[in-house]
Amino acid sequence: MLSQEQLAELIGVEPRHMSRIEVGQSYPSLDRLEKIAQTLNVPLKDFFDFLHLKEAEDRLDDIREMSKSLSEEHQKIVFRFLRVLMEL
């Protein structure tokens, strides 16, 4: 896991600028976004995935559908994970 300062150094920006990007006070260029994605080893498209902002019922439907395709062992892991989240 990278700190904000480490990420800033790896993509060639000042830590203050990285902080402004993180909180939405500054917007990176597409080139900079590409560099961030490469550094974090995530697909660039993931920065534009807003599926988590769906309505609550739609999210629950998606969770139900996704869980159906999991193996029994993975379902158990997800169940335990959700139980822990409920305790927070």
C-alpha positions as CSV (number, residue, x, y, z in Angstrom):
1,M,0.0,0.0,0.0
2,L,1.3,3.4,-1.0
3,S,1.1,6.6,1.0
4,Q,-0.2,9.7,-0.6
5,E,3.3,11.1,-0.6
6,Q,4.8,7.9,-2.2
7,L,2.1,8.0,-4.9
8,A,2.8,11.6,-5.6
9,E,6.5,10.9,-6.0
10,L,5.9,8.0,-8.3
11,I,3.7,10.0,-10.6
12,G,5.8,13.1,-10.5
13,V,3.6,15.6,-8.6
14,E,4.0,17.5,-5.4
15,P,2.3,15.8,-2.4
16,R,0.1,18.9,-2.0
17,H,-1.2,18.5,-5.5
18,M,-1.9,14.8,-4.9
19,S,-3.9,15.8,-1.8
20,R,-5.9,18.3,-3.8
21,I,-6.6,15.6,-6.4
22,E,-7.7,13.2,-3.7
23,V,-10.2,15.6,-2.1
24,G,-11.5,16.8,-5.5
25,Q,-10.0,20.3,-5.3
26,S,-7.9,19.7,-8.4
27,Y,-8.6,17.5,-11.4
28,P,-5.8,15.4,-13.0
29,S,-5.3,15.3,-16.8
30,L,-6.1,12.1,-18.6
31,D,-2.3,11.5,-18.9
32,R,-1.9,11.9,-15.1
33,L,-4.9,9.6,-14.5
34,E,-3.2,7.0,-16.7
35,K,0.0,7.3,-14.7
36,I,-1.9,6.9,-11.5
37,A,-3.7,3.8,-12.8
38,Q,-0.5,2.3,-14.0
39,T,1.2,3.0,-10.7
40,L,-1.6,1.5,-8.7
41,N,-1.9,-1.4,-11.2
42,V,-5.6,-0.8,-11.8
43,P,-7.5,-0.4,-15.1
44,L,-8.1,3.2,-16.0
45,K,-11.8,2.5,-16.4
46,D,-12.1,1.8,-12.7
47,F,-11.8,5.5,-12.0
48,F,-15.1,6.0,-13.9
49,D,-17.0,3.1,-12.4
50,F,-19.9,4.6,-10.4
51,L,-22.0,1.5,-9.9
52,H,-21.7,1.8,-6.2
53,L,-23.8,5.0,-6.4
54,K,-26.9,3.1,-7.6
55,E,-30.1,3.2,-5.6
56,A,-29.9,1.0,-2.5
57,E,-32.4,-1.6,-3.8
58,D,-30.5,-1.9,-7.1
59,R,-27.2,-2.4,-5.2
60,L,-28.8,-5.1,-3.1
61,D,-30.1,-6.9,-6.2
62,D,-26.6,-6.7,-7.7
63,I,-25.1,-8.2,-4.5
64,R,-27.6,-11.0,-4.6
65,E,-26.8,-11.8,-8.2
66,M,-23.1,-11.7,-7.7
67,S,-23.3,-13.9,-4.6
68,K,-25.1,-16.6,-6.6
69,S,-22.1,-17.2,-8.8
70,L,-19.7,-17.6,-5.9
71,S,-18.6,-21.0,-4.6
72,E,-19.9,-22.1,-1.3
73,E,-16.6,-21.3,0.3
74,H,-16.5,-17.8,-1.1
75,Q,-20.1,-17.2,0.0
76,K,-19.0,-18.1,3.6
77,I,-16.1,-15.6,3.4
78,V,-18.4,-12.9,2.1
79,F,-20.9,-13.7,4.9
80,R,-18.2,-13.4,7.5
81,F,-17.0,-10.2,6.0
82,L,-20.5,-8.7,6.1
83,R,-20.9,-9.8,9.7
84,V,-17.8,-7.9,10.6
85,L,-18.9,-4.8,8.7
86,M,-22.3,-4.9,10.6
87,E,-20.4,-4.7,13.9
88,L,-18.5,-1.5,12.9
